[in-house]
Amino acid sequence: MLTPHSLSVPIEARKRLLTIFHVSKSHMTRAPSKNLPLPPLNAVRAFEAAARRSSFKEAAVELGVTHGAISRQVRLLEDWLGRPTLFRRLSHGVMLTAEGAALFAEIGPALEQIAAAAVRHGQPAKTSATMLRVNALATFSLRWLMPKLTLLREAHPEIDLRLTTGNEPIDALAGDYDLVIRGGPDTFHGFEAYHLLPERRLPVCSPELTATLPLDCVEDLERHTLIDVGSMPRLWRDWLVMADHGTLVPASTLTLDHFYLAIQAAINGMGVAMGPATLIEDDLRLERLIAPFPTLSLPARSYFAYVPVTSPVRTASLSVCRWIAAFDKGSSVASSPDQLPPASPQPRH
């Protein structure tokens, strides 16, 4: 498999990169030259974000600019380097060329060094962060929480979140946690339950799949592979019955043991999966997935947070609960718990 370090880079280009990003230990105490040939730093940031995310769209969201701005900055960097292209455009995003991968291999660590230096020489934090131990469903963590973790840390820098995943019931957890995210509502002794996000399930697939095999009506599913989740074997059957096509027989089926595997298989064009609507919002927005029948969905258990009544960090737990619940209100992420809607607890037991 090719890695950035195994790719061949033109000698002149590598010399130029080394001139920009390599600092010899023997020169650490010397003042930097005023004539260092630095590339446009906004272009470097745009390139690094797009390379890391394999998407101009996601890089634009991260940096708070438009998709077109990212494209222009990347083109500016390409012009500055004198190279024809750093990315290959794909239907779902972008992929680094050999030259782009080699550049990313050196720019990434360089930006990390700059960030680390800023932390070392900046003002020390006035207070230590509150450690919050969170255990969440695996698919919820991978498809919803992890992509938003940077936003959570920006909204609540006072919280040091330690995330683990699990699907076992709360009363079967081996460790102690300050916040547990599961389906609900359920009741557990010693816990308060807070509603976070609703959920529904509906068929989803990649846009490329429908380009070759249209999905204009439910009957068209007869020509497709239906992707099942092993722990929910009746999911597709229940949806077909709800859609008045309970006797429909697909071309084939594919069974996987986790929702996140089924979602990824659908993104890869392997068939049509039953997707949890809340967890695939980003995939739908970025057009990695489409919902051919958006008005036909099955109700599902909502996502709930379970907080120990005696937790010493209960305030931090509730701040995270309110931050997550705010996404159900269609609002942007707020920076203070006071700006978020209050979470309504279930009765204690």
Disulfide bonds with the S-S distance in Angstrom:
none
